[in-house]
């Protein structure tokens, strides 16, 4: 894990096609050196932190000089009419944007641009499944300043191992919401009432190769 002395040397020494699992529970901060150690290789780095996995691929890390804080907070927004919330509040705005649908709100640490596209996998707790379902979900970048949602990934379904997967390149506020009736939720670049271009970070589609190669687990028990 990130609290174990020498874990960076283990990443550097891993085979070219290794899948390296790093437990970030003890310290959510992953230094740039960890990403530099897999850059321009076929290695995969999986960061585990409190039910969330971040998957980075060594052959797609254009910003490998960036550190990442894996800390994430999230909550269920249970939907309802905008009138059910305090006028002008963030939840009232969300209720209007989401057409009263529920959503899982995800707040990442302010990392800005990531080292490369990250396949983020969030553990689908039963509370989440009951509220937003297990399939037919879209991921949105939540632009709180402009009061709009911009689609970054579509048609998300819970994986067989019980995780919601989606791809991001930038850390901000995001949410997962059911697709049904989402036609009026502003998609990336659609303008909506506010008009103009979207500020949503670009994604490059789902990275491939998450399960290839050998696996090296750098958990808290490593020495």
Long-range contacts (C-beta under 8 A, 24 or more apart in sequence): 1-25, 1-26, 1-27, 1-218, 1-219, 1-220, 1-222, 2-26, 2-27, 2-28, 2-29, 2-30, 3-27, 3-220, 4-218, 4-220, 4-222, 4-223, 7-34, 7-218, 7-222, 8-33, 8-34, 8-37, 10-216, 10-218, 10-222, 11-37, 11-38, 11-43, 11-45, 11-218, 12-37, 14-43, 14-216, 15-43, 15-213, 15-214, 16-41, 16-42, 16-43, 17-42, 17-43, 17-212, 17-213, 17-214, 18-43, 18-44, 18-213, 18-214, 18-215, 18-216, 19-43, 19-44, 19-46, 19-210, 19-211, 19-212, 19-213, 19-214, 19-215, 19-216, 20-44, 20-45, 20-46, 20-215, 20-216, 20-217, 20-218, 21-46, 21-48, 21-215, 21-216, 21-217, 21-218, 21-219, 22-46, 22-47, 22-48, 22-218, 23-48, 23-217, 23-218, 23-219, 23-220, 24-48, 24-49, 24-70, 25-49, 25-50, 25-220, 26-220, 28-69, 28-70, 28-71, 28-109, 29-67, 29-68, 29-69, 29-70, 30-67, 30-68, 30-69, 30-70, 31-67, 32-64, 32-65, 32-66, 32-67, 32-115, 35-61, 35-64, 35-65, 35-66, 35-68, 35-115, 35-116, 36-64, 36-65, 38-64, 39-64, 42-209, 42-212, 42-213, 43-213, 44-209, 44-210, 44-212, 44-213, 46-210, 51-122, 51-123, 51-125, 52-120, 52-121, 52-122, 52-123, 53-119, 53-120, 53-121, 53-163, 54-118, 54-119, 54-120, 54-121, 55-118, 55-119, 55-120, 55-121, 55-207, 55-210, 56-114, 56-115, 56-116, 56-118, 57-116, 57-117, 57-207, 57-208, 57-209, 60-116, 60-117, 60-204, 60-207, 61-115, 61-116, 62-115, 62-116, 63-113, 63-114, 63-115, 63-116, 64-115, 64-116, 65-115, 66-111, 66-112, 66-113, 66-114, 66-115, 67-111, 68-111, 68-114, 68-115, 69-109, 69-111, 70-109, 71-108, 71-109, 72-106, 72-107, 72-108, 72-109, 73-106, 73-107, 74-104, 74-105, 74-106, 74-107, 74-122, 75-104, 75-105, 76-102, 76-103, 76-104, 76-105, 76-127, 76-128, 76-131, 76-132, 77-102, 77-103, 77-104, 77-105, 77-175, 78-102, 78-131, 79-103, 90-144, 93-147, 97-147, 97-148, 97-149, 97-185, 97-186, 98-149, 98-177, 98-185, 99-181, 99-182, 99-184, 99-185, 101-177, 101-178, 101-180, 101-181, 101-182, 102-131, 102-132, 102-177, 102-178, 103-132, 103-175, 103-176, 103-177, 104-128, 104-131, 104-132, 104-164, 104-175, 104-176, 104-177, 105-142, 105-173, 105-174, 105-175, 106-173, 106-174, 106-175, 106-176, 107-173, 108-171, 108-172, 108-173, 108-174, 109-171, 110-171, 111-171, 112-170, 112-171, 113-169, 113-170, 113-201, 114-168, 114-169, 114-170, 114-171, 116-169, 117-167, 117-168, 117-169, 117-203, 117-204, 117-207, 118-167, 118-168, 118-169, 119-165, 119-166, 119-167, 119-206, 119-207, 119-210, 120-165, 120-166, 120-167, 120-168, 121-159, 121-163, 121-164, 121-165, 122-163, 122-164, 122-176, 123-162, 123-163, 124-158, 124-162, 124-163, 124-164, 128-164, 129-158, 132-176, 132-177, 132-178, 133-178, 134-158, 136-178, 136-179, 136-180, 137-164, 137-176, 137-177, 137-178, 137-179, 138-176, 138-177, 138-178, 138-179, 138-182, 138-185, 139-166, 139-168, 139-174, 139-175, 139-176, 140-174, 140-175, 140-176, 140-177, 140-185, 141-170, 141-172, 141-173, 141-174, 141-188, 141-199, 141-200, 141-201, 142-172, 142-173, 142-174, 142-175, 143-198, 143-199, 143-200, 144-173, 146-194, 146-199, 147-194, 148-186, 148-192, 148-194, 148-198, 149-175, 149-185, 149-186, 150-186, 150-187, 150-188, 150-189, 150-198, 150-199, 150-200, 151-185, 151-187, 151-188, 151-200, 152-188, 152-200, 152-201, 152-203, 153-203, 153-206, 154-179, 155-179, 165-206, 167-203, 167-204, 167-205, 167-206, 167-207, 168-201, 168-203, 169-201, 169-202, 169-203, 169-204, 170-201, 172-201
